[in-house]
Amino acid sequence: MLSPHELATLMLVKSCPDQIDLGREELSVLLEHRLIELERRLSGDFRPYLTRDGDSMLQSVERIRC
């Protein structure tokens, strides 16, 4: 189960991945659970993005919320 901070970070990855601080502790948990991956950009920087499982997790949370 994800903590509230990890879930919020997952939402941030979906909505504004370019604004995420890659030093966030929560990212390592999301990577470990394979909910996100890091894409290497041409600039050499990394950008987080949701995996299929990460997107599925957020869809499940949204169904519960409604």
PQR file with spaces between the fields and no chain letter, atoms N, CA, C, O and H, PARSE charges and radii, in Angstrom:
ATOM       1  N    MET     1       0.837   -1.174    0.000 -0.4000 1.5000
ATOM       2  CA   MET     1       0.000    0.000    0.000 -0.0000 2.0000
ATOM       3  C    MET     1       0.890    1.248    0.000  0.5500 1.7000
ATOM       4  O    MET     1       1.929    1.286    0.659 -0.5500 1.4000
ATOM       5  N    LEU     2       0.473    2.235   -0.731 -0.4000 1.5000
ATOM       6  CA   LEU     2       1.226    3.483   -0.812 -0.0000 2.0000
ATOM       7  C    LEU     2       0.841    4.430    0.309  0.5500 1.7000
ATOM       8  O    LEU     2      -0.303    4.448    0.765 -0.5500 1.4000
ATOM       9  H    LEU     2      -0.370    2.204   -1.267  0.4000 1.0000
ATOM      10  N    SER     3       1.812    5.211    0.742 -0.4000 1.5000
ATOM      11  CA   SER     3       1.532    6.259    1.722 -0.0000 2.0000
ATOM      12  C    SER     3       0.831    7.416    1.003  0.5500 1.7000
ATOM      13  O    SER     3       0.866    7.488   -0.226 -0.5500 1.4000
ATOM      14  H    SER     3       2.741    5.196    0.372  0.4000 1.0000
ATOM      15  N    PRO     4       0.202    8.311    1.747 -0.5600 1.5000
ATOM      16  CA   PRO     4      -0.415    9.483    1.116  0.2800 2.0000
ATOM      17  C    PRO     4       0.595   10.313    0.299  0.5500 1.7000
ATOM      18  O    PRO     4       0.243   10.849   -0.752 -0.5500 1.4000
ATOM      19  N    HIS     5       1.832   10.419    0.773 -0.4000 1.5000
ATOM      20  CA   HIS     5       2.852   11.178    0.052 -0.0000 2.0000
ATOM      21  C    HIS     5       3.222   10.485   -1.267  0.5500 1.7000
ATOM      22  O    HIS     5       3.422   11.141   -2.290 -0.5500 1.4000
ATOM      23  H    HIS     5       2.117    9.983    1.627  0.4000 1.0000
ATOM      24  N    GLU     6       3.308    9.174   -1.225 -0.4000 1.5000
ATOM      25  CA   GLU     6       3.637    8.418   -2.442 -0.0000 2.0000
ATOM      26  C    GLU     6       2.510    8.517   -3.456  0.5500 1.7000
ATOM      27  O    GLU     6       2.759    8.665   -4.653 -0.5500 1.4000
ATOM      28  H    GLU     6       3.146    8.642   -0.394  0.4000 1.0000
ATOM      29  N    LEU     7       1.274    8.437   -2.986 -0.4000 1.5000
ATOM      30  CA   LEU     7       0.133    8.571   -3.878 -0.0000 2.0000
ATOM      31  C    LEU     7       0.079    9.972   -4.483  0.5500 1.7000
ATOM      32  O    LEU     7      -0.197   10.128   -5.673 -0.5500 1.4000
ATOM      33  H    LEU     7       1.071    8.316   -2.015  0.4000 1.0000
ATOM      34  N    ALA     8       0.342   10.979   -3.671 -0.4000 1.5000
ATOM      35  CA   ALA     8       0.360   12.357   -4.180 -0.0000 2.0000
ATOM      36  C    ALA     8       1.478   12.538   -5.211  0.5500 1.7000
ATOM      37  O    ALA     8       1.295   13.235   -6.208 -0.5500 1.4000
ATOM      38  H    ALA     8       0.567   10.852   -2.705  0.4000 1.0000
ATOM      39  N    THR     9       2.613   11.923   -4.977 -0.4000 1.5000
ATOM      40  CA   THR     9       3.721   12.003   -5.930 -0.0000 2.0000
ATOM      41  C    THR     9       3.349   11.318   -7.237  0.5500 1.7000
ATOM      42  O    THR     9       3.691   11.804   -8.315 -0.5500 1.4000
ATOM      43  H    THR     9       2.762   11.356   -4.166  0.4000 1.0000
ATOM      44  N    LEU    10       2.652   10.194   -7.146 -0.4000 1.5000
ATOM      45  CA   LEU    10       2.190    9.507   -8.351 -0.0000 2.0000
ATOM      46  C    LEU    10       1.258   10.410   -9.157  0.5500 1.7000
ATOM      47  O    LEU    10       1.332   10.444  -10.385 -0.5500 1.4000
ATOM      48  H    LEU    10       2.374    9.799   -6.270  0.4000 1.0000
ATOM      49  N    MET    11       0.386   11.136   -8.469 -0.4000 1.5000
ATOM      50  CA   MET    11      -0.510   12.082   -9.146 -0.0000 2.0000
ATOM      51  C    MET    11       0.280   13.210   -9.805  0.5500 1.7000
ATOM      52  O    MET    11      -0.050   13.649  -10.907 -0.5500 1.4000
ATOM      53  H    MET    11       0.325   11.108   -7.472  0.4000 1.0000
ATOM      54  N    LEU    12       1.320   13.672   -9.124 -0.4000 1.5000
ATOM      55  CA   LEU    12       2.158   14.729   -9.705 -0.0000 2.0000
ATOM      56  C    LEU    12       2.891   14.245  -10.955  0.5500 1.7000
ATOM      57  O    LEU    12       3.033   14.986  -11.929 -0.5500 1.4000
ATOM      58  H    LEU    12       1.588   13.315   -8.229  0.4000 1.0000
ATOM      59  N    VAL    13       3.352   13.001  -10.917 -0.4000 1.5000
ATOM      60  CA   VAL    13       4.035   12.445  -12.092 -0.0000 2.0000
ATOM      61  C    VAL    13       3.084   12.454  -13.283  0.5500 1.7000
ATOM      62  O    VAL    13       3.492   12.743  -14.408 -0.5500 1.4000
ATOM      63  H    VAL    13       3.237   12.400  -10.126  0.4000 1.0000
ATOM      64  N    LYS    14       1.823   12.138  -13.036 -0.4000 1.5000
ATOM      65  CA   LYS    14       0.850   12.125  -14.134 -0.0000 2.0000
ATOM      66  C    LYS    14       0.552   13.526  -14.641  0.5500 1.7000
ATOM      67  O    LYS    14       0.500   13.752  -15.850 -0.5500 1.4000
ATOM      68  H    LYS    14       1.491   11.903  -12.122  0.4000 1.0000
ATOM      69  N    SER    15       0.356   14.466  -13.727 -0.4000 1.5000
ATOM      70  CA   SER    15      -0.113   15.793  -14.139 -0.0000 2.0000
ATOM      71  C    SER    15       0.990   16.778  -14.520  0.5500 1.7000
ATOM      72  O    SER    15       0.778   17.620  -15.393 -0.5500 1.4000
ATOM      73  H    SER    15       0.398   14.282  -12.745  0.4000 1.0000
ATOM      74  N    CYS    16       2.151   16.697  -13.894 -0.4000 1.5000
ATOM      75  CA   CYS    16       3.214   17.667  -14.193 -0.0000 2.0000
ATOM      76  C    CYS    16       4.596   17.045  -13.958  0.5500 1.7000
ATOM      77  O    CYS    16       5.311   17.458  -13.045 -0.5500 1.4000
ATOM      78  H    CYS    16       2.323   16.013  -13.185  0.4000 1.0000
ATOM      79  N    PRO    17       4.974   16.064  -14.768 -0.5600 1.5000
ATOM      80  CA   PRO    17       6.229   15.346  -14.550  0.2800 2.0000
ATOM      81  C    PRO    17       7.480   16.213  -14.643  0.5500 1.7000
ATOM      82  O    PRO    17       8.496   15.887  -14.029 -0.5500 1.4000
ATOM      83  N    ASP    18       7.431   17.293  -15.385 -0.4000 1.5000
ATOM      84  CA   ASP    18       8.607   18.149  -15.537 -0.0000 2.0000
ATOM      85  C    ASP    18       8.873   19.000  -14.299  0.5500 1.7000
ATOM      86  O    ASP    18       9.941   19.600  -14.179 -0.5500 1.4000
ATOM      87  H    ASP    18       6.606   17.558  -15.884  0.4000 1.0000
ATOM      88  N    GLN    19       7.925   19.056  -13.391 -0.4000 1.5000
ATOM      89  CA   GLN    19       8.078   19.888  -12.201 -0.0000 2.0000
ATOM      90  C    GLN    19       8.444   19.086  -10.960  0.5500 1.7000
ATOM      91  O    GLN    19       8.528   19.648   -9.868 -0.5500 1.4000
ATOM      92  H    GLN    19       7.057   18.569  -13.489  0.4000 1.0000
ATOM      93  N    ILE    20       8.662   17.784  -11.107 -0.4000 1.5000
ATOM      94  CA   ILE    20       8.967   16.915   -9.963 -0.0000 2.0000
ATOM      95  C    ILE    20      10.457   16.992   -9.638  0.5500 1.7000
ATOM      96  O    ILE    20      11.310   16.921  -10.523 -0.5500 1.4000
ATOM      97  H    ILE    20       8.594   17.327  -11.995  0.4000 1.0000
ATOM      98  N    ASP    21      10.744   17.138   -8.360 -0.4000 1.5000
ATOM      99  CA   ASP    21      12.121   17.071   -7.884 -0.0000 2.0000
ATOM     100  C    ASP    21      12.528   15.603   -7.861  0.5500 1.7000
ATOM     101  O    ASP    21      11.965   14.818   -7.099 -0.5500 1.4000
ATOM     102  H    ASP    21      10.052   17.196   -7.641  0.4000 1.0000
ATOM     103  N    LEU    22      13.493   15.226   -8.684 -0.4000 1.5000
ATOM     104  CA   LEU    22      13.886   13.824   -8.783 -0.0000 2.0000
ATOM     105  C    LEU    22      14.583   13.319   -7.526  0.5500 1.7000
ATOM     106  O    LEU    22      14.892   12.131   -7.429 -0.5500 1.4000
ATOM     107  H    LEU    22      13.950   15.864   -9.304  0.4000 1.0000
ATOM     108  N    GLY    23      14.832   14.187   -6.577 -0.4000 1.5000
ATOM     109  CA   GLY    23      15.417   13.785   -5.315 -0.0000 2.0000
ATOM     110  C    GLY    23      14.375   13.358   -4.282  0.5500 1.7000
ATOM     111  O    GLY    23      14.722   12.979   -3.164 -0.5500 1.4000
ATOM     112  H    GLY    23      14.581   15.152   -6.656  0.4000 1.0000
ATOM     113  N    ARG    24      13.103   13.421   -4.660 -0.4000 1.5000
ATOM     114  CA   ARG    24      12.030   13.038   -3.721 -0.0000 2.0000
ATOM     115  C    ARG    24      12.168   11.583   -3.321  0.5500 1.7000
ATOM     116  O    ARG    24      12.331   10.706   -4.170 -0.5500 1.4000
ATOM     117  H    ARG    24      12.821   13.728   -5.569  0.4000 1.0000
ATOM     118  N    GLU    25      12.104   11.339   -2.055 -0.4000 1.5000
ATOM     119  CA   GLU    25      12.222    9.986   -1.508 -0.0000 2.0000
ATOM     120  C    GLU    25      11.126    9.057   -2.047  0.5500 1.7000
ATOM     121  O    GLU    25      11.358    7.865   -2.250 -0.5500 1.4000
ATOM     122  H    GLU    25      11.972   12.050   -1.365  0.4000 1.0000
ATOM     123  N    GLU    26       9.943    9.609   -2.273 -0.4000 1.5000
ATOM     124  CA   GLU    26       8.804    8.809   -2.725 -0.0000 2.0000
ATOM     125  C    GLU    26       9.038    8.187   -4.094  0.5500 1.7000
ATOM     126  O    GLU    26       8.477    7.134   -4.397 -0.5500 1.4000
ATOM     127  H    GLU    26       9.754   10.577   -2.108  0.4000 1.0000
ATOM     128  N    LEU    27       9.853    8.821   -4.920 -0.4000 1.5000
ATOM     129  CA   LEU    27      10.093    8.290   -6.265 -0.0000 2.0000
ATOM     130  C    LEU    27      10.745    6.913   -6.223  0.5500 1.7000
ATOM     131  O    LEU    27      10.447    6.064   -7.063 -0.5500 1.4000
ATOM     132  H    LEU    27      10.308    9.677   -4.674  0.4000 1.0000
ATOM     133  N    SER    28      11.620    6.682   -5.267 -0.4000 1.5000
ATOM     134  CA   SER    28      12.281    5.381   -5.198 -0.0000 2.0000
ATOM     135  C    SER    28      11.271    4.273   -4.891  0.5500 1.7000
ATOM     136  O    SER    28      11.392    3.162   -5.407 -0.5500 1.4000
ATOM     137  H    SER    28      11.863    7.372   -4.584  0.4000 1.0000
ATOM     138  N    VAL    29      10.290    4.569   -4.064 -0.4000 1.5000
ATOM     139  CA   VAL    29       9.246    3.577   -3.760 -0.0000 2.0000
ATOM     140  C    VAL    29       8.407    3.311   -5.004  0.5500 1.7000
ATOM     141  O    VAL    29       8.085    2.162   -5.309 -0.5500 1.4000
ATOM     142  H    VAL    29      10.192    5.471   -3.644  0.4000 1.0000
ATOM     143  N    LEU    30       8.057    4.370   -5.717 -0.4000 1.5000
ATOM     144  CA   LEU    30       7.252    4.213   -6.932 -0.0000 2.0000
ATOM     145  C    LEU    30       8.018    3.443   -8.001  0.5500 1.7000
ATOM     146  O    LEU    30       7.433    2.640   -8.728 -0.5500 1.4000
ATOM     147  H    LEU    30       8.318    5.303   -5.469  0.4000 1.0000
ATOM     148  N    LEU    31       9.312    3.683   -8.099 -0.4000 1.5000
ATOM     149  CA   LEU    31      10.147    2.918   -9.036 -0.0000 2.0000
ATOM     150  C    LEU    31      10.218    1.448   -8.624  0.5500 1.7000
ATOM     151  O    LEU    31      10.113    0.553   -9.463 -0.5500 1.4000
ATOM     152  H    LEU    31       9.787    4.335   -7.509  0.4000 1.0000
ATOM     153  N    GLU    32      10.394    1.215   -7.343 -0.4000 1.5000
ATOM     154  CA   GLU    32      10.488   -0.147   -6.817 -0.0000 2.0000
ATOM     155  C    GLU    32       9.211   -0.943   -7.094  0.5500 1.7000
ATOM     156  O    GLU    32       9.268   -2.135   -7.396 -0.5500 1.4000
ATOM     157  H    GLU    32      10.479    1.942   -6.662  0.4000 1.0000
ATOM     158  N    HIS    33       8.061   -0.276   -6.987 -0.4000 1.5000
ATOM     159  CA   HIS    33       6.780   -0.930   -7.241 -0.0000 2.0000
ATOM     160  C    HIS    33       6.413   -0.926   -8.736  0.5500 1.7000
ATOM     161  O    HIS    33       5.358   -1.423   -9.132 -0.5500 1.4000
ATOM     162  H    HIS    33       8.015    0.692   -6.741  0.4000 1.0000
ATOM     163  N    ARG    34       7.300   -0.360   -9.541 -0.4000 1.5000
ATOM     164  CA   ARG    34       7.117   -0.276  -10.993 -0.0000 2.0000
ATOM     165  C    ARG    34       5.856    0.489  -11.389  0.5500 1.7000
ATOM     166  O    ARG    34       5.168    0.140  -12.349 -0.5500 1.4000
ATOM     167  H    ARG    34       8.156    0.043   -9.219  0.4000 1.0000
ATOM     168  N    LEU    35       5.575    1.538  -10.625 -0.4000 1.5000
ATOM     169  CA   LEU    35       4.453    2.411  -10.938 -0.0000 2.0000
ATOM     170  C    LEU    35       4.891    3.573  -11.807  0.5500 1.7000
ATOM     171  O    LEU    35       4.069    4.197  -12.479 -0.5500 1.4000
ATOM     172  H    LEU    35       6.133    1.821   -9.845  0.4000 1.0000
ATOM     173  N    ILE    36       6.187    3.867  -11.797 -0.4000 1.5000
ATOM     174  CA   ILE    36       6.774    4.878  -12.673 -0.0000 2.0000
ATOM     175  C    ILE    36       8.082    4.329  -13.246  0.5500 1.7000
ATOM     176  O    ILE    36       8.648    3.351  -12.756 -0.5500 1.4000
ATOM     177  H    ILE    36       6.855    3.360  -11.252  0.4000 1.0000
ATOM     178  N    GLU    37       8.528    4.992  -14.288 -0.4000 1.5000
ATOM     179  CA   GLU    37       9.862    4.754  -14.843 -0.0000 2.0000
ATOM     180  C    GLU    37      10.473    6.112  -15.147  0.5500 1.7000
ATOM     181  O    GLU    37       9.771    7.121  -15.205 -0.5500 1.4000
ATOM     182  H    GLU    37       8.069    5.786  -14.686  0.4000 1.0000
ATOM     183  N    LEU    38      11.764    6.129  -15.336 -0.4000 1.5000
ATOM     184  CA   LEU    38      12.464    7.369  -15.679 -0.0000 2.0000
ATOM     185  C    LEU    38      12.924    7.293  -17.123  0.5500 1.7000
ATOM     186  O    LEU    38      13.554    6.322  -17.542 -0.5500 1.4000
ATOM     187  H    LEU    38      12.335    5.310  -15.288  0.4000 1.0000
ATOM     188  N    GLU    39      12.602    8.324  -17.867 -0.4000 1.5000
ATOM     189  CA   GLU    39      12.990    8.431  -19.265 -0.0000 2.0000
ATOM     190  C    GLU    39      14.173    9.384  -19.363  0.5500 1.7000
ATOM     191  O    GLU    39      14.131   10.489  -18.821 -0.5500 1.4000
ATOM     192  H    GLU    39      12.090    9.112  -17.527  0.4000 1.0000
ATOM     193  N    ARG    40      15.212    8.966  -20.042 -0.4000 1.5000
ATOM     194  CA   ARG    40      16.367    9.851  -20.250 -0.0000 2.0000
ATOM     195  C    ARG    40      16.071   10.726  -21.465  0.5500 1.7000
ATOM     196  O    ARG    40      15.767   10.226  -22.548 -0.5500 1.4000
ATOM     197  H    ARG    40      15.246    8.069  -20.482  0.4000 1.0000
ATOM     198  N    ARG    41      16.165   12.025  -21.266 -0.4000 1.5000
ATOM     199  CA   ARG    41      15.894   12.978  -22.345 -0.0000 2.0000
ATOM     200  C    ARG    41      17.176   13.299  -23.086  0.5500 1.7000
ATOM     201  O    ARG    41      18.268   12.980  -22.617 -0.5500 1.4000
ATOM     202  H    ARG    41      16.413   12.431  -20.386  0.4000 1.0000
ATOM     203  N    LEU    42      17.049   13.920  -24.223 -0.4000 1.5000
ATOM     204  CA   LEU    42      18.213   14.288  -25.031 -0.0000 2.0000
ATOM     205  C    LEU    42      19.180   15.182  -24.272  0.5500 1.7000
ATOM     206  O    LEU    42      20.389   15.151  -24.503 -0.5500 1.4000
ATOM     207  H    LEU    42      16.161   14.180  -24.604  0.4000 1.0000
ATOM     208  N    SER    43      18.636   15.970  -23.370 -0.4000 1.5000
ATOM     209  CA   SER    43      19.472   16.883  -22.572 -0.0000 2.0000
ATOM     210  C    SER    43      20.292   16.136  -21.519  0.5500 1.7000
ATOM     211  O    SER    43      21.182   16.712  -20.892 -0.5500 1.4000
ATOM     212  H    SER    43      17.654   15.995  -23.182  0.4000 1.0000
ATOM     213  N    GLY    44      19.986   14.845  -21.328 -0.4000 1.5000
ATOM     214  CA   GLY    44      20.669   14.066  -20.317 -0.0000 2.0000
ATOM     215  C    GLY    44      19.910   14.004  -19.000  0.5500 1.7000
ATOM     216  O    GLY    44      20.228   13.200  -18.124 -0.5500 1.4000
ATOM     217  H    GLY    44      19.264   14.377  -21.837  0.4000 1.0000
ATOM     218  N    ASP    45      18.904   14.860  -18.870 -0.4000 1.5000
ATOM     219  CA   ASP    45      18.052   14.850  -17.676 -0.0000 2.0000
ATOM     220  C    ASP    45      17.095   13.659  -17.737  0.5500 1.7000
ATOM     221  O    ASP    45      16.899   13.045  -18.786 -0.5500 1.4000
ATOM     222  H    ASP    45      18.645   15.514  -19.581  0.4000 1.0000
ATOM     223  N    PHE    46      16.516   13.359  -16.601 -0.4000 1.5000
ATOM     224  CA   PHE    46      15.528   12.294  -16.534 -0.0000 2.0000
ATOM     225  C    PHE    46      14.159   12.883  -16.271  0.5500 1.7000
ATOM     226  O    PHE    46      14.024   13.910  -15.605 -0.5500 1.4000
ATOM     227  H    PHE    46      16.675   13.858  -15.749  0.4000 1.0000
ATOM     228  N    ARG    47      13.143   12.220  -16.803 -0.4000 1.5000
ATOM     229  CA   ARG    47      11.760   12.651  -16.623 -0.0000 2.0000
ATOM     230  C    ARG    47      10.947   11.429  -16.203  0.5500 1.7000
ATOM     231  O    ARG    47      10.973   10.409  -16.890 -0.5500 1.4000
ATOM     232  H    ARG    47      13.252   11.386  -17.344  0.4000 1.0000
ATOM     233  N    PRO    48      10.225   11.517  -15.085 -0.5600 1.5000
ATOM     234  CA   PRO    48       9.412   10.377  -14.662  0.2800 2.0000
ATOM     235  C    PRO    48       8.132   10.283  -15.492  0.5500 1.7000
ATOM     236  O    PRO    48       7.594   11.295  -15.942 -0.5500 1.4000
ATOM     237  N    TYR    49       7.664    9.075  -15.683 -0.4000 1.5000
ATOM     238  CA   TYR    49       6.376    8.873  -16.331 -0.0000 2.0000
ATOM     239  C    TYR    49       5.708    7.643  -15.740  0.5500 1.7000
ATOM     240  O    TYR    49       6.375    6.752  -15.216 -0.5500 1.4000
ATOM     241  H    TYR    49       8.101    8.253  -15.318  0.4000 1.0000
ATOM     242  N    LEU    50       4.388    7.604  -15.828 -0.4000 1.5000
ATOM     243  CA   LEU    50       3.625    6.491  -15.286 -0.0000 2.0000
ATOM     244  C    LEU    50       3.786    5.246  -16.152  0.5500 1.7000
ATOM     245  O    LEU    50       3.835    5.329  -17.379 -0.5500 1.4000
ATOM     246  H    LEU    50       3.845    8.328  -16.254  0.4000 1.0000
ATOM     247  N    THR    51       3.866    4.117  -15.508 -0.4000 1.5000
ATOM     248  CA   THR    51       3.789    2.851  -16.217 -0.0000 2.0000
ATOM     249  C    THR    51       2.303    2.490  -16.332  0.5500 1.7000
ATOM     250  O    THR    51       1.440    3.197  -15.811 -0.5500 1.4000
ATOM     251  H    THR    51       3.826    4.049  -14.511  0.4000 1.0000
ATOM     252  N    ARG    52       2.028    1.416  -17.000 -0.4000 1.5000
ATOM     253  CA   ARG    52       0.648    0.952  -17.116 -0.0000 2.0000
ATOM     254  C    ARG    52       0.075    0.664  -15.714  0.5500 1.7000
ATOM     255  O    ARG    52      -1.081    0.980  -15.429 -0.5500 1.4000
ATOM     256  H    ARG    52       2.729    0.842  -17.423  0.4000 1.0000
ATOM     257  N    ASP    53       0.895    0.067  -14.859 -0.4000 1.5000
ATOM     258  CA   ASP    53       0.445   -0.221  -13.496 -0.0000 2.0000
ATOM     259  C    ASP    53       0.194    1.059  -12.700  0.5500 1.7000
ATOM     260  O    ASP    53      -0.753    1.130  -11.917 -0.5500 1.4000
ATOM     261  H    ASP    53       1.833   -0.190  -15.091  0.4000 1.0000
ATOM     262  N    GLY    54       1.035    2.061  -12.897 -0.4000 1.5000
ATOM     263  CA   GLY    54       0.845    3.338  -12.214 -0.0000 2.0000
ATOM     264  C    GLY    54      -0.437    4.018  -12.647  0.5500 1.7000
ATOM     265  O    GLY    54      -1.171    4.562  -11.821 -0.5500 1.4000
ATOM     266  H    GLY    54       1.805    2.003  -13.533  0.4000 1.0000
ATOM     267  N    ASP    55      -0.705    3.986  -13.937 -0.4000 1.5000
ATOM     268  CA   ASP    55      -1.937    4.575  -14.455 -0.0000 2.0000
ATOM     269  C    ASP    55      -3.154    3.808  -13.941  0.5500 1.7000
ATOM     270  O    ASP    55      -4.166    4.408  -13.578 -0.5500 1.4000
ATOM     271  H    ASP    55      -0.109    3.544  -14.608  0.4000 1.0000
ATOM     272  N    SER    56      -3.049    2.498  -13.912 -0.4000 1.5000
ATOM     273  CA   SER    56      -4.131    1.660  -13.395 -0.0000 2.0000
ATOM     274  C    SER    56      -4.401    1.966  -11.916  0.5500 1.7000
ATOM     275  O    SER    56      -5.553    2.011  -11.487 -0.5500 1.4000
ATOM     276  H    SER    56      -2.227    2.011  -14.206  0.4000 1.0000
ATOM     277  N    MET    57      -3.342    2.174  -11.154 -0.4000 1.5000
ATOM     278  CA   MET    57      -3.487    2.516   -9.733 -0.0000 2.0000
ATOM     279  C    MET    57      -4.266    3.819   -9.580  0.5500 1.7000
ATOM     280  O    MET    57      -5.179    3.897   -8.758 -0.5500 1.4000
ATOM     281  H    MET    57      -2.406    2.138  -11.503  0.4000 1.0000
ATOM     282  N    LEU    58      -3.922    4.834  -10.352 -0.4000 1.5000
ATOM     283  CA   LEU    58      -4.620    6.115  -10.243 -0.0000 2.0000
ATOM     284  C    LEU    58      -6.074    5.997  -10.694  0.5500 1.7000
ATOM     285  O    LEU    58      -6.950    6.641  -10.118 -0.5500 1.4000
ATOM     286  H    LEU    58      -3.180    4.771  -11.019  0.4000 1.0000
ATOM     287  N    GLN    59      -6.337    5.198  -11.698 -0.4000 1.5000
ATOM     288  CA   GLN    59      -7.719    4.987  -12.133 -0.0000 2.0000
ATOM     289  C    GLN    59      -8.528    4.313  -11.031  0.5500 1.7000
ATOM     290  O    GLN    59      -9.692    4.654  -10.816 -0.5500 1.4000
ATOM     291  H    GLN    59      -5.625    4.675  -12.167  0.4000 1.0000
ATOM     292  N    SER    60      -7.918    3.360  -10.332 -0.4000 1.5000
ATOM     293  CA   SER    60      -8.597    2.682   -9.220 -0.0000 2.0000
ATOM     294  C    SER    60      -8.909    3.654   -8.087  0.5500 1.7000
ATOM     295  O    SER    60      -9.994    3.617   -7.506 -0.5500 1.4000
ATOM     296  H    SER    60      -6.973    3.083  -10.506  0.4000 1.0000
ATOM     297  N    VAL    61      -7.959    4.515   -7.782 -0.4000 1.5000
ATOM     298  CA   VAL    61      -8.165    5.499   -6.720 -0.0000 2.0000
ATOM     299  C    VAL    61      -9.289    6.441   -7.114  0.5500 1.7000
ATOM     300  O    VAL    61     -10.107    6.812   -6.272 -0.5500 1.4000
ATOM     301  H    VAL    61      -7.078    4.546   -8.254  0.4000 1.0000
ATOM     302  N    GLU    62      -9.341    6.830   -8.371 -0.4000 1.5000
ATOM     303  CA   GLU    62     -10.389    7.736   -8.811 -0.0000 2.0000
ATOM     304  C    GLU    62     -11.761    7.071   -8.728  0.5500 1.7000
ATOM     305  O    GLU    62     -12.742    7.726   -8.376 -0.5500 1.4000
ATOM     306  H    GLU    62      -8.677    6.529   -9.055  0.4000 1.0000
ATOM     307  N    ARG    63     -11.840    5.801   -9.042 -0.4000 1.5000
ATOM     308  CA   ARG    63     -13.130    5.094   -8.935 -0.0000 2.0000
ATOM     309  C    ARG    63     -13.593    5.039   -7.476  0.5500 1.7000
ATOM     310  O    ARG    63     -14.785    5.170   -7.198 -0.5500 1.4000
ATOM     311  H    ARG    63     -11.042    5.269   -9.329  0.4000 1.0000
ATOM     312  N    ILE    64     -12.662    4.848   -6.555 -0.4000 1.5000
ATOM     313  CA   ILE    64     -13.004    4.790   -5.137 -0.0000 2.0000
ATOM     314  C    ILE    64     -13.471    6.157   -4.652  0.5500 1.7000
ATOM     315  O    ILE    64     -14.385    6.262   -3.834 -0.5500 1.4000
ATOM     316  H    ILE    64     -11.694    4.742   -6.781  0.4000 1.0000
ATOM     317  N    ARG    65     -12.835    7.192   -5.165 -0.4000 1.5000
ATOM     318  CA   ARG    65     -13.117    8.564   -4.737 -0.0000 2.0000
ATOM     319  C    ARG    65     -14.496    9.038   -5.170  0.5500 1.7000
ATOM     320  O    ARG    65     -15.107    9.856   -4.482 -0.5500 1.4000
ATOM     321  H    ARG    65     -12.093    7.106   -5.830  0.4000 1.0000
ATOM     322  N    CYS    66     -14.991    8.548   -6.282 -0.4000 1.5000
ATOM     323  CA   CYS    66     -16.279    9.031   -6.835 -0.0000 2.0000
ATOM     324  C    CYS    66     -17.476    8.425   -6.174  0.5500 1.7000
ATOM     325  O    CYS    66     -18.608    8.741   -6.539 -0.5500 1.4000
ATOM     326  H    CYS    66     -14.495    7.883   -6.840  0.4000 1.0000
